[in-house]
């Protein structure tokens, strides 16, 4: 947000509410852009911080309504969310650690009954891990998922790269799976100068039990 695709968000909500009906939802980060405080060149058409947060709150409300009140919701911080912390510590260090300026409060997560933000969320006794994924970022489809497997040696899912791709690896008698979780962004975005990026719209859902799991891409 605000570079989200409203039609993609609406379709996610429809699929989630009518078919998936999850017990748990994990937001993989970069849910808000914070472009106005980024290092990138500014444009007079860019939304203000207030406008961006209002739009983010509206999208969160839409998605949480579709997920339902019984769904446990968790949020992982992305590098875009981290811009607010970095900005405060660089420009207003004396107030940066006040609770009112915490990422949780700025994002309004409590209002929507969302836990976090976290650096990672572990499932299936630590066999499967959800992260944002920027330290593992690769430039080709599947590269980030592969780097996760190379580094962590266990199954997981990441956001960050806007791609939807699953990579598997079998070591002896155990198979590990790593997924890139897609995005709900517009493509192209204005800062891409109308160039369509190698991104895929969609999300990942699955079944998670005490010992094992199975995940599926939804494009």
C-alpha positions in Angstrom: 0.0 0.0 0.0 -0.5 2.4 -1.7 0.9 0.5 -4.7 -1.5 -2.4 -4.1 -3.9 -3.7 -6.8 -7.5 -3.3 -5.4 -8.8 -6.0 -7.7 -6.1 -8.5 -6.5 -6.9 -7.6 -2.9 -10.6 -8.1 -3.5 -10.0 -11.5 -5.1 -7.8 -12.5 -2.3 -10.5 -11.6 0.2 -13.2 -13.5 -1.8 -11.0 -16.7 -2.1 -10.0 -16.5 1.5 -13.5 -16.0 2.9 -15.4 -18.5 0.7 -12.9 -21.3 0.2 -9.7 -21.2 2.3 -11.3 -20.1 5.6 -8.0 -20.1 7.5 -7.3 -20.7 11.1 -4.1 -18.6 10.9 -2.8 -15.9 8.6 0.7 -14.5 8.3 1.5 -11.2 6.6 5.0 -11.5 5.1 5.9 -7.8 5.3 6.2 -4.8 2.9 2.5 -4.2 3.4 3.1 -0.5 3.4 5.6 1.5 1.3 6.5 4.5 3.5 7.8 6.1 0.2 7.8 9.6 1.6 10.7 8.7 4.0 12.5 6.3 1.6 15.9 7.1 0.1 14.3 7.1 -3.4 13.6 10.3 -5.3 10.3 11.9 -4.3 7.5 13.0 -6.6 4.9 15.7 -5.8 2.2 13.1 -6.5 3.5 10.8 -3.7 0.9 10.4 -0.9 1.6 12.0 2.5 2.4 9.7 5.5 -1.1 10.3 6.8 -2.7 9.3 3.5 -0.5 6.2 3.2 -1.3 5.0 6.7 -5.1 5.7 6.1 -5.0 3.6 2.9 -3.0 0.8 4.7 -5.6 0.7 7.5 -8.4 0.4 5.0 -6.7 -2.6 3.3 -5.9 -4.3 6.6 -9.5 -3.9 7.6 -10.7 -5.4 4.3 -8.4 -8.4 4.6 -9.0 -9.0 8.3 -12.8 -9.0 7.7 -12.3 -11.7 5.1 -10.1 -13.7 7.3 -12.7 -13.7 10.1 -12.5 -13.0 13.8 -11.5 -16.5 14.7 -8.4 -16.4 12.5 -5.1 -15.8 14.3 -3.3 -13.1 12.5 0.5 -12.3 12.6 2.6 -9.7 10.9 6.2 -9.9 9.9 8.2 -6.7 9.5 9.6 -6.0 6.0 12.3 -3.7 5.0 9.7 -1.1 3.9 8.1 -1.1 7.4 11.6 -0.7 8.8 11.9 2.7 7.1 9.9 4.3 9.9 12.2 3.0 12.6 15.3 4.0 10.6 13.9 7.5 9.9 13.1 8.1 13.6 16.5 7.0 14.8 18.3 9.1 12.2 16.1 12.2 12.6 14.6 12.1 16.1 16.6 9.7 18.2 15.3 11.3 21.5 11.8 10.1 20.8 12.4 7.1 18.6 11.9 4.6 21.4 8.6 6.1 22.7 5.8 3.5 22.6 3.6 5.8 20.5 6.2 5.6 17.7 6.7 1.9 17.8 6.1 0.1 14.5 3.2 -1.8 16.1 1.4 1.5 17.0 2.3 3.3 13.8 0.9 0.4 11.7 -2.2 0.1 13.9 -1.9 -3.7 14.3 -3.7 -3.9 17.6 -6.8 -2.3 16.1 -7.1 -5.3 13.8 -6.1 -7.9 16.4 -2.9 -8.7 14.6 0.1 -9.9 16.5 3.6 -8.6 15.9 5.5 -7.3 14.1 7.9 -10.3 14.2 11.2 -11.0 12.4 10.0 -14.6 11.8 7.2 -17.0 12.7 7.9 -20.7 13.2 5.3 -23.4 12.4 5.3 -27.3 12.7 7.8 -27.2 15.6 10.3 -25.1 13.7 10.2 -27.2 10.6 8.6 -24.4 8.6 9.5 -20.7 9.0 7.8 -17.6 7.6 10.2 -14.6 7.1 10.2 -11.4 5.0 13.3 -12.7 3.2 15.3 -9.6 2.2 18.6 -11.0 3.4 18.1 -14.0 1.0 17.0 -11.9 -2.0 17.9 -13.1 -5.5 17.2 -11.6 -8.9 15.7 -14.7 -10.6 12.5 -16.5 -9.8 13.2 -19.1 -7.2 16.6 -17.7 -6.3 15.4 -16.3 -2.9 13.7 -19.6 -2.0 16.9 -21.5 -3.0 19.1 -19.2 -0.9 16.8 -19.8 2.1 17.3 -23.5 1.7 21.0 -23.1 1.3 21.3 -20.9 4.4 18.7 -22.3 6.8 18.4 -25.9 5.7 14.7 -26.1 6.5 11.3 -25.3 4.8 9.8 -21.9 4.8 8.2 -19.0 3.0 9.3 -15.4 2.3 7.9 -12.2 0.8 10.0 -9.3 -0.4 10.6 -10.3 -4.1 6.9 -10.1 -5.3 7.3 -13.5 -6.9 5.3 -16.7 -6.6 7.6 -19.7 -6.8 8.2 -23.0 -4.9 11.6 -24.8 -4.7 12.1 -28.3 -3.3 15.1 -30.2 -2.1 15.5 -33.7 -0.9 18.3 -34.7 1.4 18.5 -38.4 2.2 14.9 -39.3 3.1 13.6 -35.8 3.9 12.2 -33.2 1.5 12.4 -29.5 2.2 10.2 -26.9 0.5 10.8 -23.1 0.2 8.3 -20.7 -1.3 8.3 -17.1 -2.5 4.9 -15.9 -1.5 3.8 -13.6 -4.3 2.3 -10.1 -3.9 -0.9 -8.1 -4.4 0.8 -5.2 -6.0 0.1 -3.2 -9.1 2.3 -4.1 -12.0 3.8 -2.0 -13.4 4.1 0.6 -10.6 4.8 4.3 -11.4 8.4 4.2 -10.2 9.1 1.4 -12.8 8.4 4.0 -15.6 5.6 1.7 -17.0 8.0 -1.3 -17.2 6.3 -4.5 -16.2 8.4 -6.2 -13.5 9.0 -10.0 -13.2 6.4 -10.3 -10.4 3.5 -12.6 -9.9 0.2 -11.8 -8.1 -1.0 -14.4 -5.7 -0.5 -15.9 -2.3 0.3 -19.2 -0.6 -2.0 -21.3 1.6 -1.6 -24.7 3.2 -2.3 -27.3 5.9 0.0 -27.3 8.9 0.0 -30.1 11.5 2.2 -31.0 14.5 4.6 -33.0 12.3 4.1 -32.1 8.7 2.6 -29.6 6.2 1.6 -29.1 2.6 1.5 -25.7 0.8 -0.2 -24.5 -2.4 0.3 -21.5 -4.7 -2.7 -19.5 -5.7 -2.0 -17.3 -8.8 
